Amino acid sequence: MDLMITAHIKSSYEEWKALFDADSGPRGAICDEGRTMVGKVDEGTAIIALFDVDMAALGQRMNDPEFQKMAEPYVYRHDVYTLEPMAPPG
C-alpha cells in the first residue's frame, strides 16, 4: 500500500528532518525506502510519501513506545492517508 503522511511538527522542520533521515534503517524495514519522499509544507508541517508499505509493520512501529518516545519532542501527530494510482481523466 502507498501512503501520504502529514507530520504536524513541534520542533523546527530542520530538526525534524534530521530525525527523519536518521530513522531510514527502521523505516526501510516497513516500506521501499528508495522511493520515500519527504518535503516541507511550512515550518510546522511536513509531508511524507511511503511506497509498498507493510501495514502491519507500520502499525507496530507507530504504536511502539520507543518510536513514540523518539518522535514526541518533534511531532504533535501524524495524519495518514492511502494513495492509489489514477488514470488520467478522460
N, C-alpha and C positions, 0 to 999 in steps of 0.2 A: 504494500500500500504506500502511496505517496502522500506526504503531509506538508502543510504550511503551518508554521507555529509563530505566533506573535509573542514575543517576550516583552513584558512591561518591566522596565529596568529601574531599580532603585539607585544604583551607582552611576557613574559616567558610562557612556557607551564604550569608551576605550578600555575601562576596567572590566566591564562585562565581556567584551570581545576577547580580551586576553584569557579570561577564564574559559570561554567557549573554545578557543583554539587549543588550550591545554587539555581539554577533555576529548580530543579527537580519537584517542585509543578506545576508551569505553564506548563512545558513540559509534565507532566503526564496527562494533560487535552487534549493533542493532539495525544498521542501515548501510547503504552503499556510500561510504564516506567520501569517495572520489567525486560523487555528484552533489554532495551537500553544498548549499548556497546560503549565504547569510549577508544581510545588509542593514544599514542604519536607516530607519524611517525618520526618526528625530532623536533628540538627546535622551528621551525616555522610552523609546520603542525600537526594537529590532525585529526583523522578520527572518525566519529560518525555513528553508525548503529541505526536506529529507525525502529520499527516494528508496524504494524497496525496503520499507521498514518492517521489521519483525514486531508486530504489535504487542505480542505477549512480553517480549523482552523490553520494549519501550515502557509498558505499564509497570514492570518490575523496577526498571531504572528510575522512573519518575516518582514512584512510591517508596523507593529505598531511602531510609532515614539519612544515610550518608550523603546521597545526592541532594536531598532537601537541605541538609546542614551546609553543604558546599554552596548551593545556589541562593540560600536565604539572604545573605548580605547584598546580593546583586539583583535579585528578581522579585517583584511583587507576585507575579503569576504568569503562567503560560496559557494561552488560548490555542487549542489545537484544532485544525481543520483538515479534512481529507481533500485530495486533489484527484481529478480524473481527466484523462486526455479528452479533447473535444475536437470533432471535425470542424473545419471552417464553416461558418454559416453559409447557407445555400444561396 
